[in-house]
């Protein structure tokens, strides 16, 4: 029984069996195997692109969320300013009516 890669028969590399498989050990590949292998390779090549696209979508979402929150804060600030101006105008009108 020969050893395995993880558990070699001997630790001396000169005495280990060569790792070159013979033609009888290599399974014959059908066209379906080849197509699935090619598809898997294509998927592996496209993974970084998909990851970058997902990352950019996340960054765009965060930027849009940040813009919305900044606009909301500005709108609230303007609303408070308008309310204060309205109160000042009411007071001035009441003072004018009283005199």
Buried (B, 14 or more C-beta within 10 A) or exposed (E): EEEEEEEBEEEEEEEBEEEEEEEEEEEEEEEEEEEEEEEEEEEEEEEEEEEEEEEEEEEEEEEEEEEEEEEEEEEEEEEEEEEEEEEEEEEEEEEEEEE
